[in-house]
């Protein structure tokens, strides 16, 4: 019995992620200074400045769904829908339940007048966000605004 408690504790610690090395807003991506700097640039609407940093992150880690999502977001904000679509889809190929990529892809679909596809992204978020999440609420609001503006 005296060995069970330390064993259970060790097992629980092994399953707990070390949040000190995780990027903000991510549950699986190790902190990366270029990714963090790109996020700061995106937050200040400097999408063109963020793109080279995100490309640098992806050169070192091509399967970084967060970087692909942020690259797609920056490209979409700069008007490059085709590249944004490609990068959102790449992020979702790596992590099909990536909250940001699902939200932003849904918003891109609305920009492209593809309401049915935006609603499909909302359905994915509904399943991924068990108790609700900001990404679901934001996309739902965008869909409602789209419908109101388009008489639907």
BAFI-3210 file (N, C-alpha, C; in Angstrom, 3 decimals, decimal comma, padded with zeros to 6 digits):
// residues 152
n [1|2|3|4|5|6|7|8|9|10|11|12|13|14|15|16|17|18|19|20|21|22|23|24|25|26|27|28|29|30|31|32|33|34|35|36|37|38|39|40|41|42|43|44|45|46|47|48|49|50|51|52|53|54|55|56|57|58|59|60|61|62|63|64|65|66|67|68|69|70|71|72|73|74|75|76|77|78|79|80|81|82|83|84|85|86|87|88|89|90|91|92|93|94|95|96|97|98|99|100|101|102|103|104|105|106|107|108|109|110|111|112|113|114|115|116|117|118|119|120|121|122|123|124|125|126|127|128|129|130|131|132|133|134|135|136|137|138|139|140|141|142|143|144|145|146|147|148|149|150|151|152]
n.u [000,814|001,984|003,492|001,739|000,603|002,841|003,324|000,909|000,916|003,257|002,456|000,301|001,641|003,213|001,340|000,489|000,774|003,685|003,119|004,718|006,275|004,630|003,077|001,247|-002,256|-002,274|-002,383|-000,603|001,660|005,067|006,625|007,693|009,855|009,721|007,155|005,688|006,408|005,377|002,667|002,294|002,696|000,544|-001,549|-001,285|-002,107|-000,183|000,172|001,721|004,263|004,255|004,228|006,864|008,100|006,401|006,749|009,380|009,146|007,678|009,481|011,272|009,577|007,391|004,914|003,513|000,638|-000,434|001,200|000,651|-002,076|-001,995|-000,516|-002,272|-004,354|-003,094|-002,538|-005,138|-006,140|-004,635|-005,720|-005,201|-006,818|-006,649|-004,140|-004,529|-006,652|-005,352|-003,455|-005,045|-006,370|-004,161|-003,382|-005,613|-005,424|-003,389|-004,322|-007,415|-009,355|-008,509|-009,046|-008,798|-008,165|-010,460|-012,403|-011,421|-011,295|-013,980|-014,821|-013,476|-014,813|-017,305|-016,616|-016,239|-018,745|-019,798|-021,772|-022,747|-020,413|-019,168|-020,949|-020,503|-017,953|-018,622|-020,119|-018,093|-016,631|-018,569|-018,622|-015,957|-015,669|-016,617|-017,925|-018,540|-016,842|-014,746|-014,087|-016,144|-018,360|-017,626|-017,556|-020,191|-021,525|-020,541|-021,670|-024,395|-024,494|-023,789|-025,978|-028,037|-027,252|-027,500|-030,107|-030,982]
n.v [-001,193|001,220|001,848|002,480|005,112|006,907|005,911|006,423|009,221|009,821|008,890|010,618|013,079|012,607|012,644|015,238|018,224|020,289|023,377|025,576|025,550|025,858|027,463|030,515|030,211|027,724|024,198|022,308|023,066|023,696|026,548|029,149|031,580|033,032|032,444|033,549|036,247|036,719|036,455|038,721|040,699|040,164|040,700|043,432|044,138|043,925|042,198|041,617|041,837|039,678|037,393|036,561|035,637|033,552|031,869|031,194|029,734|027,592|026,531|025,288|023,640|022,069|020,958|022,506|023,398|025,696|027,756|027,483|028,107|030,795|031,891|031,517|033,162|035,696|035,937|035,919|038,276|040,046|039,766|037,529|035,041|032,484|031,376|031,517|029,718|027,339|027,135|027,059|024,650|022,927|023,184|022,032|019,469|018,484|018,903|018,271|019,357|021,875|024,841|027,614|027,457|026,224|028,169|030,443|029,452|029,026|031,703|032,598|031,099|032,367|034,870|034,055|033,495|030,972|029,670|027,171|025,672|027,177|026,797|024,091|024,139|025,375|023,351|021,478|022,879|022,971|020,364|020,085|021,962|021,306|022,496|024,910|027,656|030,464|030,606|029,170|030,783|033,207|032,499|031,655|034,071|035,523|034,062|034,487|037,277|037,308|035,962|037,765|039,970|038,977|038,337|035,926]
n.w [000,000|000,726|-001,474|-003,457|-003,362|-003,969|-006,539|-007,922|-007,737|-009,199|-011,706|-012,230|-012,372|-014,592|-016,599|-016,609|-018,369|-018,708|-018,145|-018,205|-020,431|-022,560|-025,314|-025,238|-025,145|-026,272|-026,077|-026,689|-028,078|-027,889|-026,359|-028,482|-029,471|-031,912|-032,818|-030,733|-031,022|-033,566|-032,975|-031,382|-033,306|-035,018|-033,253|-033,167|-035,638|-037,634|-040,030|-042,282|-041,218|-039,496|-041,084|-042,195|-039,821|-039,064|-041,248|-040,810|-038,422|-039,429|-041,245|-039,600|-038,187|-039,738|-039,163|-037,397|-036,208|-035,031|-036,035|-038,780|-038,768|-037,841|-039,915|-042,066|-041,145|-041,150|-043,879|-044,914|-043,807|-045,238|-047,694|-049,254|-050,002|-051,153|-050,359|-047,625|-047,266|-048,004|-045,916|-043,579|-044,063|-044,024|-041,348|-040,134|-041,128|-039,618|-037,004|-036,554|-034,855|-034,228|-032,703|-033,424|-036,203|-037,212|-036,594|-038,033|-040,633|-041,075|-041,046|-043,306|-045,247|-045,108|-046,143|-048,700|-049,518|-048,810|-047,036|-046,107|-045,747|-043,766|-041,694|-041,301|-040,169|-037,804|-036,646|-036,163|-034,242|-032,269|-031,363|-030,551|-028,553|-025,728|-023,486|-024,568|-026,200|-026,961|-029,682|-030,926|-030,227|-031,468|-034,223|-034,551|-034,116|-036,308|-038,406|-037,922|-038,363|-041,040|-042,181|-041,532|-043,026|-045,551|-045,938|-044,823]
ca.u [000,000|002,799|004,052|000,675|000,453|003,884|003,159|-000,207|001,385|004,193|001,671|-000,448|002,592|003,651|000,255|000,228|001,747|004,450|002,588|005,730|006,908|003,608|002,761|-000,029|-003,402|-002,066|-002,241|000,304|002,807|006,093|006,849|008,623|009,925|009,261|005,703|005,195|006,584|004,399|001,359|002,265|002,518|-000,843|-002,395|-001,195|-002,526|000,971|000,123|002,874|005,433|004,166|004,390|008,219|008,353|005,635|007,423|010,580|008,684|007,269|010,674|011,850|008,545|006,329|003,636|003,062|-000,715|-000,638|001,866|-000,124|-003,302|-001,672|-000,106|-003,508|-005,060|-002,387|-002,745|-006,539|-006,286|-003,981|-006,479|-004,787|-007,717|-006,197|-003,084|-005,139|-007,384|-004,354|-002,825|-006,046|-006,566|-002,966|-003,468|-006,654|-004,938|-002,550|-005,166|-008,765|-010,166|-007,820|-010,125|-008,581|-008,249|-011,864|-013,090|-010,976|-011,709|-015,397|-014,930|-013,054|-015,924|-018,322|-016,102|-016,346|-020,169|-020,018|-022,399|-022,832|-019,102|-018,948|-021,761|-019,826|-016,873|-019,289|-020,475|-016,852|-016,346|-019,571|-018,167|-014,634|-015,828|-017,614|-018,693|-018,502|-015,545|-014,775|-014,044|-017,503|-019,212|-017,248|-018,007|-021,652|-021,892|-020,238|-022,674|-025,653|-024,356|-023,811|-027,358|-028,810|-026,853|-027,847|-031,522|-031,228]
ca.v [000,000|002,425|002,121|002,882|006,571|007,525|005,472|007,188|010,589|009,864|008,719|011,853|014,103|012,273|012,996|016,669|018,961|021,354|024,577|026,626|025,504|025,895|028,776|031,057|029,825|026,416|023,143|021,269|023,578|024,295|027,973|029,471|033,044|033,582|032,323|034,539|037,573|036,805|036,702|040,133|041,492|039,947|041,432|044,863|044,238|043,924|040,859|041,464|041,610|038,358|036,299|035,975|034,901|032,305|031,018|030,699|028,682|026,436|025,930|024,418|022,735|022,145|020,447|023,381|023,826|027,072|028,636|027,415|028,859|032,219|032,284|031,646|034,346|036,878|036,000|036,301|039,691|040,802|039,569|036,336|033,984|031,179|030,874|031,341|028,452|026,265|027,003|026,573|023,221|022,224|023,150|021,076|018,121|018,115|018,931|018,531|020,115|023,130|025,803|028,810|027,152|026,000|029,466|031,324|028,870|029,357|033,113|032,678|030,593|033,421|035,856|033,444|033,195|029,530|029,558|025,769|025,248|027,882|026,094|022,818|024,460|025,634|022,036|020,902|023,599|022,577|019,082|020,259|022,838|020,590|023,421|026,198|028,325|031,754|030,394|028,803|031,969|034,190|032,044|031,676|035,476|035,886|033,403|035,209|038,554|037,012|035,655|038,992|040,836|038,336|037,997|034,523]
ca.w [000,000|000,806|-002,792|-004,367|-003,391|-004,798|-007,918|-008,476|-007,863|-010,316|-012,927|-012,446|-012,806|-015,945|-017,511|-016,531|-019,182|-018,065|-018,768|-018,303|-021,741|-023,588|-025,853|-024,785|-025,944|-026,867|-025,093|-027,147|-028,808|-027,030|-026,557|-029,547|-029,457|-033,184|-032,830|-029,780|-031,631|-034,653|-032,367|-030,979|-034,525|-035,446|-032,315|-033,492|-037,044|-038,540|-040,619|-043,175|-040,366|-038,860|-042,046|-042,233|-038,579|-039,134|-042,233|-040,134|-037,513|-040,233|-041,848|-038,567|-037,668|-040,745|-038,659|-036,318|-036,574|-034,588|-036,995|-040,022|-038,538|-037,797|-041,260|-042,825|-040,661|-041,653|-045,327|-045,149|-043,474|-046,306|-048,918|-049,998|-049,568|-051,644|-049,468|-046,300|-047,327|-048,009|-044,603|-042,627|-044,330|-043,549|-039,883|-039,766|-041,448|-038,475|-035,806|-037,065|-033,899|-033,891|-032,512|-034,233|-037,633|-037,539|-036,576|-039,114|-041,911|-041,184|-041,425|-044,707|-046,056|-045,182|-047,086|-050,026|-049,688|-048,679|-045,725|-045,694|-045,251|-042,496|-040,696|-041,025|-039,225|-036,526|-036,097|-035,620|-033,000|-031,287|-030,795|-029,930|-027,380|-024,945|-022,662|-025,240|-026,262|-027,643|-031,129|-031,323|-030,093|-032,485|-035,539|-034,538|-034,286|-037,697|-039,253|-037,717|-039,040|-042,479|-042,545|-041,438|-044,132|-046,821|-045,930|-044,546]
c.u [000,862|003,449|003,003|000,571|001,566|003,751|002,029|000,208|002,331|003,454|000,906|000,467|003,070|002,594|-000,044|001,253|002,438|004,050|003,615|006,409|005,889|003,370|001,413|-001,139|-003,283|-001,938|-001,195|001,572|003,821|006,270|007,924|008,677|009,462|007,740|005,076|005,305|005,595|003,015|001,233|002,031|001,090|-001,788|-002,374|-001,491|-001,368|001,105|001,321|004,152|005,446|004,516|005,810|008,570|007,630|006,256|008,707|010,220|008,365|008,444|011,317|010,867|007,330|004,956|003,119|001,711|-000,989|-000,003|001,116|-001,414|-003,026|-001,208|-001,342|-004,286|-004,422|-002,610|-004,178|-006,732|-005,634|-004,646|-006,115|-005,594|-007,227|-005,128|-003,626|-005,870|-006,423|-003,772|-003,801|-006,259|-005,369|-002,976|-004,481|-006,286|-004,078|-003,406|-006,598|-009,662|-009,491|-008,868|-009,971|-008,732|-009,691|-012,642|-012,724|-011,321|-013,199|-015,607|-014,507|-014,171|-017,040|-017,891|-016,252|-017,792|-020,462|-020,538|-022,429|-021,511|-018,757|-019,729|-021,167|-018,678|-017,469|-019,674|-019,250|-016,519|-017,330|-019,167|-016,850|-014,704|-016,941|-018,509|-018,695|-017,105|-015,704|-014,834|-015,431|-018,402|-018,919|-017,742|-019,529|-022,159|-021,649|-021,258|-024,017|-025,627|-024,417|-025,252|-028,219|-028,510|-027,291|-029,286|-031,831|-031,263]
c.v [001,264|002,774|002,666|004,402|007,221|007,131|006,246|008,647|010,734|009,753|010,008|012,972|013,854|012,675|014,483|017,416|020,037|022,657|025,697|026,624|025,548|027,320|029,232|030,631|028,469|025,387|022,119|021,789|024,187|025,778|028,183|030,988|033,678|033,527|033,354|035,951|037,768|037,100|038,157|041,033|041,364|040,738|042,937|045,122|044,359|042,521|040,602|041,212|040,232|037,223|035,739|035,179|033,553|031,342|030,429|029,559|027,421|025,776|024,949|023,351|022,775|021,673|021,258|023,980|025,266|028,057|028,642|028,224|030,362|032,737|032,465|032,889|035,618|037,038|036,439|037,782|040,588|040,566|038,349|035,128|032,589|030,576|030,653|030,005|027,271|026,049|026,590|025,074|022,399|022,113|022,098|019,642|017,591|017,960|019,284|019,338|021,417|024,242|027,021|028,538|026,889|027,318|030,296|030,769|029,133|030,800|033,317|032,189|031,631|034,506|035,371|033,037|031,695|029,242|028,117|025,259|025,930|027,190|024,727|023,036|024,726|024,318|021,339|021,568|023,220|021,280|019,248|021,069|022,286|021,517|024,827|026,786|029,600|031,581|030,026|030,036|033,000|033,774|032,055|033,106|035,932|035,288|034,124|036,561|038,374|036,770|036,911|039,916|040,291|037,841|036,549|034,261]
c.w [000,000|-000,520|-003,765|-004,474|-004,206|-006,269|-008,604|-008,690|-009,051|-011,648|-013,251|-012,927|-014,226|-016,972|-017,543|-017,368|-018,359|-018,741|-018,860|-019,657|-022,873|-024,038|-025,322|-025,722|-026,588|-025,776|-025,508|-027,807|-027,855|-027,364|-027,621|-029,631|-030,768|-033,293|-031,887|-030,359|-032,781|-034,096|-031,923|-032,190|-035,050|-034,556|-032,571|-034,977|-038,025|-039,148|-041,526|-042,375|-039,728|-039,819|-042,096|-040,971|-038,592|-040,142|-041,644|-039,177|-038,308|-040,951|-040,876|-038,096|-038,602|-040,267|-037,466|-036,712|-036,151|-035,572|-038,330|-039,894|-038,557|-039,154|-042,137|-042,439|-041,217|-043,152|-045,649|-044,891|-044,533|-047,660|-049,739|-049,524|-049,974|-050,731|-048,058|-046,243|-047,245|-046,612|-043,513|-042,811|-043,864|-042,025|-039,440|-040,134|-040,302|-037,219|-036,221|-036,126|-033,469|-033,858|-033,413|-035,717|-038,054|-037,567|-037,792|-040,484|-042,128|-041,609|-042,881|-045,623|-046,169|-046,165|-048,523|-050,348|-049,704|-047,268|-045,231|-045,134|-043,929|-041,382|-040,359|-040,043|-037,851|-035,855|-035,511|-034,291|-031,900|-030,599|-030,027|-028,639|-026,512|-024,127|-023,262|-025,229|-027,083|-029,155|-031,661|-031,314|-031,178|-033,869|-035,621|-034,768|-035,724|-038,657|-039,131|-038,434|-040,560|-042,932|-042,522|-042,620|-045,490|-046,854|-045,631|-043,126]
res [x|x|x|x|x|x|x|x|x|x|x|x|x|x|x|x|x|x|x|x|x|x|x|x|x|x|x|x|x|x|x|x|x|x|x|x|x|x|x|x|x|x|x|x|x|x|x|x|x|x|x|x|x|x|x|x|x|x|x|x|x|x|x|x|x|x|x|x|x|x|x|x|x|x|x|x|x|x|x|x|x|x|x|x|x|x|x|x|x|x|x|x|x|x|x|x|x|x|x|x|x|x|x|x|x|x|x|x|x|x|x|x|x|x|x|x|x|x|x|x|x|x|x|x|x|x|x|x|x|x|x|x|x|x|x|x|x|x|x|x|x|x|x|x|x|x|x|x|x|x|x|x]
***
